[in-house]
């Protein structure tokens, strides 16, 4: 893996490649404290990979489900494994101590003939949370198998995060909205809907220490929602040039890790203060040179010139024309790690501290579709469209104080 800044030695190191899957891998998790990985695939297989004496990973279990396996959740303390299927069902297993057997415990008919997209388990309250392509969020009791409640979203449910302390579920959907619900034994209570991202919500991650929700979208952006502040504050993070597909958060290092279809792994330093993206102004004329935009027919006639296209400065939000926004600069304090459009005034006024990078980028050489993180060893796995599972050590990258950017 190569850092986009060649001078930095603190880069993730590739430990292992898990090969042998012949079909799309939909999800994978690291077995905490063990040299093992569990994966689910479109070929209906659930595989438990273990490191052999040869130095290679080979499956100790290759269990075939009745349909394509699309989601999973594993808890190492009680060895419970939940596998979601293309049919909408979720099956519960117990993994044996020697990782050579998985015994079925219960089948949950959670979603009606629709792909299960995400599974979260609250082992304290014994709740099974799931989202699916039937637009529904459901939660069940894992002691009785009884459905406790559900909520229908406006589009396919694509991702799920959970605040176990306040019992809030965050459900991302295909339209780009995030539905917030409160879970109670008596059912689901709708709280609000978060809107702002232009693409499908692909990944959600909850930071309980700050009560922040991270959302990664197909519009290439990551939003940071300040849920605990209750003031509607939102920060944007722009570093990917492709769809953001996976997020994980390291509470110890206060770093957010994101991956996407551009093959980049970005480590965001979330201990640094950031500024909200300014609201974009609306105007019929450029707010710097006063030339009309192309829809302002009256000013075009009065000024005897062709109308111009409207742009916006990423620093101040002014509506400006192309001539007045020909300059580009990085604005990491506002979430822009790549050079973006700014007006002439802001290009001159921008301070050096506004240009200090707050993220570090690395190349995974893989179109990443899924990611999982083991905080006990700072190990990360990435799953790619090449049907490869890669295991990385990211300890040095997480301990690195961001000094170099793209």
Residue pairs with C-beta under 8 A, 6 or more apart in sequence:
1 11
1 12
1 13
1 14
1 265
1 362
1 363
1 364
1 365
1 392
2 11
2 362
2 363
3 10
3 11
3 360
3 361
3 362
3 363
3 404
4 360
4 361
4 362
4 363
4 404
4 405
4 406
5 360
5 361
5 404
5 405
5 406
7 404
8 360
8 400
8 403
8 404
9 396
10 360
10 396
10 397
10 399
10 400
11 362
11 396
11 397
12 265
12 362
12 380
12 392
12 393
12 394
12 396
12 397
13 392
13 393
13 396
14 390
14 391
14 392
15 379
15 391
15 392
15 393
16 51
16 56
16 57
16 390
16 391
17 388
17 389
17 390
17 391
18 37
18 39
18 49
18 57
18 388
18 389
18 390
18 391
19 388
20 58
20 59
21 39
21 41
21 43
21 45
21 47
21 387
21 388
21 389
22 43
22 387
23 41
23 42
23 43
23 387
24 41
24 42
24 385
24 387
25 39
25 40
25 41
25 42
25 369
25 370
25 383
25 387
25 389
26 40
26 41
26 42
26 68
26 69
26 70
26 71
26 370
27 39
27 40
27 70
27 71
27 72
27 370
27 383
28 37
28 38
28 39
28 40
28 72
28 370
28 372
28 381
28 383
28 389
29 37
29 38
29 72
29 73
29 74
29 372
29 381
30 36
30 37
30 372
30 373
30 374
30 379
30 381
30 391
31 37
31 38
31 48
31 74
31 76
31 99
32 76
32 374
32 376
33 76
33 374
33 376
33 377
34 50
34 76
35 50
35 51
35 57
36 48
36 49
36 50
36 51
36 99
37 48
37 49
37 57
37 381
37 389
37 391
38 46
38 47
38 48
38 49
38 72
38 74
38 81
39 45
39 46
39 47
39 49
39 383
39 389
40 46
40 47
40 69
40 70
40 71
40 72
40 83
40 84
41 47
41 68
41 69
42 68
42 69
42 70
43 68
44 64
44 65
44 66
44 67
44 68
44 69
45 62
45 63
45 64
45 65
45 69
46 61
46 62
46 63
46 64
46 65
46 69
46 72
46 81
46 83
46 102
47 59
47 61
47 62
47 63
48 59
48 60
48 61
48 95
48 99
48 102
49 57
49 58
49 59
49 60
49 389
50 57
50 58
50 59
50 60
50 99
51 57
52 58
60 98
60 99
60 100
61 99
61 100
61 101
61 102
63 102
65 83
65 85
65 91
66 85
66 87
67 85
67 86
67 87
67 89
68 85
68 86
69 83
69 84
69 85
69 86
70 84
70 85
70 86
70 115
70 116
70 117
71 83
71 84
71 90
71 116
71 117
71 118
71 119
71 130
72 81
72 82
72 83
72 84
72 119
73 81
73 82
73 119
73 120
73 121
74 80
74 81
74 82
74 95
75 121
75 123
77 123
78 123
79 94
79 95
79 96
79 97
80 92
80 93
80 94
80 95
80 105
80 121
80 123
80 142
81 92
81 93
81 94
81 95
81 102
82 90
82 91
82 92
82 93
82 119
82 121
82 128
83 90
83 91
83 93
84 90
84 110
84 115
84 116
84 117
84 118
84 119
84 130
84 132
85 91
85 115
85 116
86 115
86 116
87 113
88 109
88 110
88 111
88 112
88 113
88 114
88 115
88 116
88 132
88 134
89 107
89 108
89 109
89 110
89 111
89 116
90 107
90 108
90 110
90 116
90 119
90 128
90 130
91 104
91 106
91 107
91 108
92 104
92 105
92 106
92 107
92 108
92 128
92 142
93 102
93 103
93 104
93 105
94 102
94 103
94 105
95 101
95 102
96 102
96 103
106 142
106 145
108 128
108 130
108 140
108 145
110 116
110 128
110 130
110 132
110 138
110 140
110 147
111 130
111 132
111 133
111 134
111 136
111 138
112 134
112 136
113 134
114 132
114 133
114 134
114 136
115 132
115 133
116 130
116 131
116 132
117 131
117 132
117 133
117 156
117 157
117 158
117 159
117 160
118 130
118 131
118 157
118 158
118 159
118 160
119 128
119 129
119 130
119 160
120 129
120 130
120 160
120 161
120 162
120 169
121 127
121 128
121 129
121 142
122 129
122 162
122 164
122 167
124 164
125 167
126 141
126 142
126 143
127 139
127 140
127 141
127 142
127 148
127 183
128 139
128 140
128 141
128 142
129 137
129 138
129 139
129 160
129 162
129 169
129 183
130 137
130 138
130 139
130 140
130 160
131 137
131 157
131 158
131 159
131 160
131 171
132 138
132 156
132 157
133 156
133 157
135 152
135 153
135 154
135 155
135 156
135 157
135 173
136 150
136 151
136 152
136 153
136 157
137 150
137 151
137 152
137 153
137 157
137 160
137 169
137 171
137 179
137 181
137 188
138 147
138 149
138 150
139 147
139 148
139 149
139 150
139 169
139 183
139 188
140 146
140 147
140 148
141 148
148 183
148 185
148 187
149 183
149 184
149 186
149 187
149 188
150 188
151 171
151 179
151 181
151 188
151 190
153 171
153 173
153 177
153 179
154 173
154 175
154 177
155 173
155 174
155 175
155 177
156 173
156 174
157 171
157 172
157 173
157 174
158 172
158 173
158 174
158 200
158 201
158 202
159 171
159 172
159 201
159 202
159 203
159 204
159 215
160 169
160 170
160 171
160 172
160 204
161 169
161 170
161 172
161 204
161 205
161 206
161 213
162 168
162 169
162 170
162 206
163 169
163 170
163 206
163 208
163 211
163 227
164 208
165 208
166 182
167 182
167 183
167 184
168 180
168 181
168 182
168 183
168 191
168 227
169 180
169 181
169 182
169 183
169 188
170 178
170 179
170 180
170 204
170 206
170 213
171 178
171 179
171 180
171 181
172 178
172 200
172 201
172 202
172 203
172 204
172 215
173 179
173 200
173 201
174 200
174 201
175 200
176 195
176 196
176 197
176 198
176 199
176 200
176 201
176 217
176 219
177 193
177 194
177 195
177 201
178 193
178 194
178 195
178 201
178 204
178 213
178 215
178 225
179 190
179 193
179 194
180 190
180 191
180 192
180 193
180 194
180 227
181 188
181 189
181 190
181 191
182 188
182 189
182 191
183 189
194 213
194 215
194 225
196 223
196 234
197 215
197 217
197 219
197 221
197 223
198 217
198 219
198 221
199 217
199 218
199 219
199 220
199 221
199 243
200 217
200 218
201 215
201 216
201 217
202 216
202 217
202 218
202 243
202 244
202 245
202 246
203 214
203 215
203 216
203 244
203 245
203 246
203 247
203 258
204 213
204 214
204 215
204 216
204 247
205 213
205 214
205 247
205 248
205 249
205 256
206 212
206 213
206 214
206 249
207 213
207 214
207 249
207 251
207 270
209 251
210 226
210 228
211 226
211 227
211 228
211 229
212 224
212 225
212 226
212 227
212 228
212 270
213 224
213 225
213 227
214 222
214 223
214 224
214 225
214 247
214 249
214 256
215 222
215 223
215 225
215 247
216 222
216 244
216 245
216 246
216 247
216 258
216 260
217 223
217 243
217 244
218 243
218 244
220 238
220 240
220 241
220 242
220 243
220 244
220 260
220 262
221 236
221 237
221 238
221 240
221 244
222 236
222 237
222 238
222 239
222 240
222 244
222 247
222 256
222 258
222 268
223 234
223 235
223 236
223 237
224 234
224 235
224 236
224 237
224 270
224 274
225 234
226 232
226 233
226 234
226 235
233 276
234 276
234 277
235 274
235 275
235 276
235 277
235 335
236 277
236 334
236 335
237 256
237 258
237 268
237 335
237 337
237 359
238 335
238 336
238 337
238 338
238 340
239 258
239 264
239 266
239 268
239 337
239 338
239 359
239 361
239 406
240 258
240 260
240 262
240 264
240 266
241 262
241 264
241 338
242 260
242 261
242 262
242 263
242 264
243 260
243 261
243 262
244 258
244 259
244 260
245 259
245 260
245 261
245 368
245 369
245 370
245 371
246 258
246 259
246 260
246 368
246 369
246 370
246 371
246 382
247 256
247 257
247 258
247 371
248 256
248 257
248 371
248 372
248 373
248 380
249 255
249 256
249 257
249 270
250 256
250 257
250 373
250 375
250 378
250 398
251 375
252 375
252 398
253 398
253 399
254 269
254 270
254 271
255 267
255 268
255 269
255 270
255 398
256 267
256 268
256 270
257 265
257 266
257 267
257 268
257 371
257 373
257 380
257 394
258 265
258 266
258 268
259 265
259 266
259 364
259 368
259 371
259 382
260 368
261 367
261 368
261 369
263 363
263 364
263 365
263 366
263 367
263 368
264 361
264 362
264 363
264 364
265 361
265 362
265 363
265 364
265 368
265 382
266 337
266 359
266 360
266 361
266 362
267 359
267 360
267 361
267 362
267 394
267 397
267 398
267 400
267 402
268 358
268 359
269 358
269 359
269 401
269 402
272 358
273 333
274 333
274 334
274 335
274 358
275 333
275 334
276 334
277 314
277 317
277 334
277 335
278 314
278 315
278 316
278 317
279 317
280 312
280 317
280 319
281 287
281 312
281 317
281 318
281 319
282 319
283 293
283 310
283 318
283 319
284 292
284 293
284 295
284 296
284 299
285 291
285 292
285 293
285 296
285 299
286 292
286 293
286 308
286 319
286 320
286 321
286 323
286 324
287 318
287 319
287 320
288 318
288 320
288 321
288 324
288 343
288 344
288 345
289 321
289 323
289 324
291 303
291 305
291 308
291 321
291 323
292 298
292 299
292 300
292 303
292 305
292 307
292 308
293 307
293 308
293 309
293 310
293 319
293 321
294 300
294 306
294 307
294 308
294 309
295 307
296 307
297 307
299 307
300 306
300 307
308 321
308 322
308 323
309 321
309 322
310 319
310 320
310 321
311 319
311 320
311 321
311 322
311 325
311 341
312 318
312 319
312 320
312 341
313 320
313 325
313 341
313 342
313 343
313 346
314 331
314 334
314 336
314 340
314 341
314 342
315 331
315 334
315 342
315 343
315 346
315 350
316 342
316 343
316 345
316 346
318 343
320 343
324 343
324 344
325 341
325 342
325 343
325 344
326 344
327 341
327 342
327 343
327 344
327 347
328 339
328 340
328 341
328 342
329 339
329 340
329 342
329 347
329 350
329 355
330 336
330 337
330 338
330 339
330 340
330 355
330 357
330 405
330 406
331 340
331 342
331 350
331 354
331 355
332 354
332 355
332 356
332 357
332 358
332 359
332 405
333 353
333 354
333 356
333 358
334 354
337 357
337 358
337 359
337 361
337 405
337 406
338 406
342 350
357 402
357 403
357 404
357 405
357 406
358 402
358 405
359 402
359 405
360 397
360 400
360 402
360 404
360 405
361 405
361 406
362 397
364 382
364 384
364 390
366 382
366 384
366 385
366 386
366 388
366 390
367 384
367 385
367 386
368 382
368 383
368 384
369 383
369 384
369 385
370 382
370 383
371 380
371 381
371 382
371 383
372 380
372 381
373 379
373 380
374 380
377 393
377 395
378 393
378 394
378 395
378 398
379 391
379 392
379 393
379 394
380 391
380 392
380 393
380 394
381 389
381 390
381 391
381 392
382 389
382 390
382 392
383 389
384 390
